[in-house]
Amino acid sequence: MTSELAEPVTTGSGPDPRVAVVVITHQRRDELLLALSRLRQLPEQPHVVVVDNGSTDGTAAAVREQHPWVELIASPTNLGAVGRNLGVARLDTPYVAFCDDDTWWDPGSLRTAADALDAHPRLAVLTARILVEPGGVEDPIVAELRDSPVVGADWLPGPALGSFLAGASVLRRDAFDEVGGFNDRLWLGGEEELMAGDLAARGWELCYLPSLTIHHQASTARDPHKRRADGIRNTLWTTWLRRPVRPALRRTVHLLRTVPRDRVTARGLLAAVRGMPWVLRERRVLPPHAEARFAALEDAQKNSNARRYVS
């Protein structure tokens, strides 16, 4: 059952002071400049904070020169997802939209998200429909979001989610702060799952809202092998940190059976094992209502074509 507010009524067409945007970037100057040009054209006119994660390609200087309206944080090192924490700390808006340097929000989506969050005080995260550019084709993950098996509150304006995609989501600032933002140990790659579990443990809801749209034109400036190794490591860390013993073992065994057997996987597994001392010290199993969300996703994760550890 969903609320009658599945299609929130927008409050106007001018600037919307309720929502700001945080963008993290690294070594993607040209993509970032294009994304900022698109954000500048949004009718909501959001305040935008860019966190440059130690780029050496002139990103920070180019932003200062071409987009002086942007608030820039030039980190000397690559902070990964923790860069978003720095960006959020600069804001005083109740809602924060995350954006990657190769994504951009559709006009009106930020206002729609703010309306939905206004209407539902226990809703922490809204994840958008993702269109892959060029071409405007739905990302394969959209079908999984739309058909999510997670059971949430009956007032949700869309399907309940067990996790979310940071680069395509709008978050409630109070909820983000309550769980401490993104965990600095995970750096980047599947970092959302740990936060999603902690939000659910505190009674917050997450959902997919198809009336929100974000566009993604994947940058070619990326290290797919590092992303895979970090993703494997972070999946295992999150599983060991929050899941009960039996579900944790099931997911660990499934991952070991399905990942490619190569040096990249070995690097990720070794990193995960090396982290075991701190993982065991900080392990805090989710309460049953939050664990139920992850349990509901087990079959979908096993059969997913959009969540494969390949590079």
C-alpha positions in Angstrom: 0.0 0.0 0.0 1.3 3.5 -0.8 0.3 7.0 0.1 -1.8 9.2 -2.2 1.3 11.4 -2.2 3.1 9.1 -4.7 3.2 12.1 -7.0 3.9 15.1 -4.7 2.4 18.4 -5.6 5.2 20.9 -6.3 5.2 24.1 -4.4 6.3 26.4 -7.2 8.7 26.9 -10.1 11.4 29.3 -8.7 14.4 28.7 -6.5 13.9 26.2 -3.7 15.9 26.9 -0.5 15.1 23.5 1.0 17.6 21.4 -0.9 21.3 21.8 -1.7 23.6 19.6 -3.8 26.9 18.0 -2.8 29.2 16.7 -5.6 32.4 14.7 -5.0 35.0 14.5 -7.8 38.5 13.2 -8.6 40.5 13.7 -11.7 37.4 14.5 -13.9 37.7 18.2 -14.6 35.8 18.3 -17.9 33.0 16.0 -16.8 32.6 18.1 -13.6 32.5 21.4 -15.4 29.7 20.0 -17.7 27.8 18.7 -14.7 28.0 22.0 -12.9 26.7 23.8 -16.0 23.7 21.6 -15.9 23.2 22.1 -12.2 23.4 25.8 -12.8 20.4 25.6 -15.1 18.1 23.9 -12.7 15.0 25.9 -11.8 15.5 25.1 -8.1 18.8 27.0 -8.2 20.3 24.9 -5.5 23.4 25.8 -3.5 26.1 23.5 -4.7 29.2 22.3 -2.8 31.9 20.6 -4.8 34.5 18.5 -2.9 37.5 18.0 -5.0 39.2 14.8 -3.7 42.8 15.7 -4.4 42.7 16.1 -8.1 45.9 17.1 -9.9 44.3 17.9 -13.3 43.4 21.5 -12.5 39.9 20.7 -11.3 39.9 23.2 -8.4 41.3 26.1 -10.5 38.8 25.4 -13.3 35.9 25.4 -10.9 37.0 28.7 -9.3 37.4 30.3 -12.8 34.3 29.0 -14.6 31.9 28.4 -11.7 32.5 31.0 -9.0 28.9 30.5 -7.8 29.9 27.1 -6.5 31.2 26.5 -3.0 34.5 24.6 -3.4 36.3 22.4 -0.9 39.7 21.5 -2.3 40.9 18.5 -0.3 44.7 17.8 -0.6 43.9 14.0 -0.5 41.3 11.7 -1.9 38.7 11.2 0.9 36.4 9.0 -1.2 32.8 9.1 0.1 33.8 10.9 3.2 34.2 14.0 1.0 30.4 14.1 1.0 30.5 14.4 4.8 32.6 17.6 4.4 30.1 19.0 1.9 27.1 18.3 4.0 28.8 20.0 7.0 28.8 23.2 5.0 25.1 23.3 4.5 22.1 24.4 6.5 19.4 23.1 4.2 17.1 20.3 5.6 17.7 18.2 2.5 20.8 17.3 0.5 20.9 15.8 -3.0 24.1 13.9 -3.8 25.5 14.1 -7.3 28.5 12.5 -9.0 30.7 14.4 -11.5 29.2 12.4 -14.3 25.5 12.7 -13.3 23.0 15.5 -13.2 19.4 16.0 -11.9 16.4 16.6 -14.1 14.7 20.0 -13.7 12.1 19.8 -11.0 13.3 16.6 -9.4 14.9 18.4 -6.4 11.7 20.3 -5.7 9.7 17.0 -6.0 12.0 15.3 -3.5 11.8 18.2 -1.0 8.0 18.1 -1.3 8.0 14.3 -0.5 10.4 14.7 2.4 8.3 17.5 3.8 5.2 15.3 3.6 6.9 12.3 5.3 8.9 13.2 8.4 10.3 9.7 8.9 11.5 9.3 5.4 15.3 9.6 5.2 16.3 8.7 1.6 14.7 9.1 -1.8 16.4 7.3 -4.7 15.7 8.5 -8.2 15.1 6.8 -11.6 18.4 6.7 -13.4 18.7 7.3 -17.1 21.9 6.3 -18.9 23.2 8.8 -21.4 23.5 9.3 -24.3 20.2 7.7 -25.2 18.1 8.2 -22.0 17.7 4.4 -21.4 16.9 3.2 -17.9 19.8 1.8 -15.9 19.3 -1.9 -15.3 19.2 -1.2 -11.5 16.0 0.7 -11.9 14.0 -2.5 -12.4 15.3 -3.8 -9.1 14.4 -0.5 -7.3 10.9 -0.6 -8.8 10.4 -4.2 -7.8 12.0 -4.1 -4.4 10.9 -6.9 -2.1 11.6 -4.9 1.0 8.5 -4.2 3.2 8.3 -0.7 4.5 5.8 1.6 6.1 2.4 1.8 4.4 2.7 5.6 4.0 5.8 5.5 1.8 5.3 7.3 -1.5 7.2 4.6 -3.4 8.7 1.1 -3.0 10.7 0.6 0.2 14.5 0.0 -0.2 17.1 -1.8 1.8 19.9 0.4 0.5 20.3 3.3 -1.9 22.6 4.8 -4.5 24.3 7.9 -3.2 24.9 9.5 -6.5 21.2 9.3 -7.3 19.6 10.1 -4.0 18.2 13.0 -1.8 18.7 12.6 1.9 17.2 14.2 5.0 20.0 16.1 6.7 19.0 15.2 10.2 19.0 11.5 9.4 22.4 11.7 7.7 23.8 13.5 10.8 22.2 11.0 13.2 24.1 8.1 11.8 27.3 10.0 11.4 27.5 10.3 7.6 29.5 7.8 5.6 32.0 5.6 7.4 35.6 6.7 6.7 36.9 3.1 6.8 35.0 2.1 3.7 36.3 5.0 1.6 34.3 4.4 -1.6 32.3 1.5 -3.2 29.1 0.2 -1.7 29.4 2.6 1.2 25.7 3.3 1.2 24.7 -0.2 2.5 26.2 0.4 5.9 24.5 3.7 6.2 21.2 2.3 5.1 21.3 -0.4 7.7 22.1 2.1 10.4 19.2 4.4 9.3 16.8 1.5 9.3 18.0 0.5 12.8 17.0 4.0 14.0 13.5 3.8 12.4 14.1 5.8 9.3 12.6 4.8 5.9 14.2 4.7 2.5 12.3 4.4 -0.8 12.5 4.7 -4.6 10.5 7.6 -6.1 10.1 7.2 -9.9 9.0 10.9 -10.3 12.6 11.8 -9.5 15.1 11.5 -12.4 18.8 11.7 -12.6 21.0 11.3 -15.7 24.2 9.3 -15.8 26.8 9.5 -18.5 29.5 7.2 -17.2 33.0 8.7 -17.2 35.8 6.7 -18.8 38.2 8.1 -16.2 37.9 5.4 -13.6 39.9 2.4 -12.3 37.5 -0.5 -12.6 39.9 -3.0 -10.9 40.2 -0.8 -7.8 36.5 -0.3 -7.7 35.9 -4.0 -7.8 38.4 -4.8 -5.1 37.0 -2.0 -2.9 33.5 -3.2 -3.5 34.3 -6.8 -2.5 36.1 -5.5 0.6 33.2 -3.2 1.6 30.5 -5.8 1.0 32.2 -8.2 3.3 33.0 -5.5 6.0 29.3 -4.3 6.0 28.1 -7.9 6.1 30.4 -8.8 9.0 29.6 -5.5 10.9 25.8 -5.7 10.8 24.4 -9.1 9.8 23.7 -11.9 12.3 26.0 -14.9 12.0 24.1 -17.2 9.7 23.0 -14.5 7.1 26.6 -13.2 7.2 28.0 -16.6 6.5 25.5 -17.1 3.6 26.4 -13.9 1.9 30.1 -14.4 2.4 29.9 -17.9 0.9 27.8 -16.7 -2.1 30.2 -13.9 -2.8 33.2 -16.2 -2.7 31.5 -18.6 -5.1 30.5 -15.9 -7.6 33.4 -13.4 -7.8 36.0 -13.8 -10.5 39.0 -15.8 -9.4 41.8 -13.4 -10.1 44.3 -11.0 -8.5 41.7 -8.2 -8.2 39.4 -10.4 -6.2 42.3 -11.6 -4.1 43.3 -8.0 -3.3 39.7 -7.2 -2.2 39.5 -10.4 0.0 42.9 -9.8 1.5 41.9 -6.2 2.4 38.7 -7.5 4.0 40.6 -10.1 6.1 43.1 -7.5 7.3 40.2 -5.4 8.6 38.8 -8.1 10.7 40.3 -6.8 14.0 38.5 -3.5 13.8 35.4 -5.1 12.3 35.0 -7.4 15.3 35.6 -4.6 17.7 32.9 -2.4 16.1 30.4 -5.2 15.1 26.9 -4.2 16.1 24.2 -6.5 14.7 21.1 -4.9 13.3 17.8 -5.2 15.2 15.3 -7.6 13.7 13.2 -5.0 11.8 16.3 -3.7 10.1 17.8 -7.1 9.4 14.5 -8.1 7.7 15.2 -5.5 5.0 18.6 -7.1 4.1 17.1 -10.6 4.4 14.4 -9.7 1.9 17.1 -8.7 -0.6 19.1 -11.9 -0.6 17.4 -13.6 -3.5 17.5 -10.4 -5.6 21.2 -9.9 -4.9 21.9 -13.5 -6.0 20.1 -13.1 -9.3 21.0 -9.5 -10.1 22.5 -8.6 -13.4 23.3 -5.1 -12.2 25.3 -6.0 -9.1 28.1 -8.2 -10.4 31.7 -7.9 -9.2 33.4 -7.6 -12.6 35.8 -5.2 -14.1 
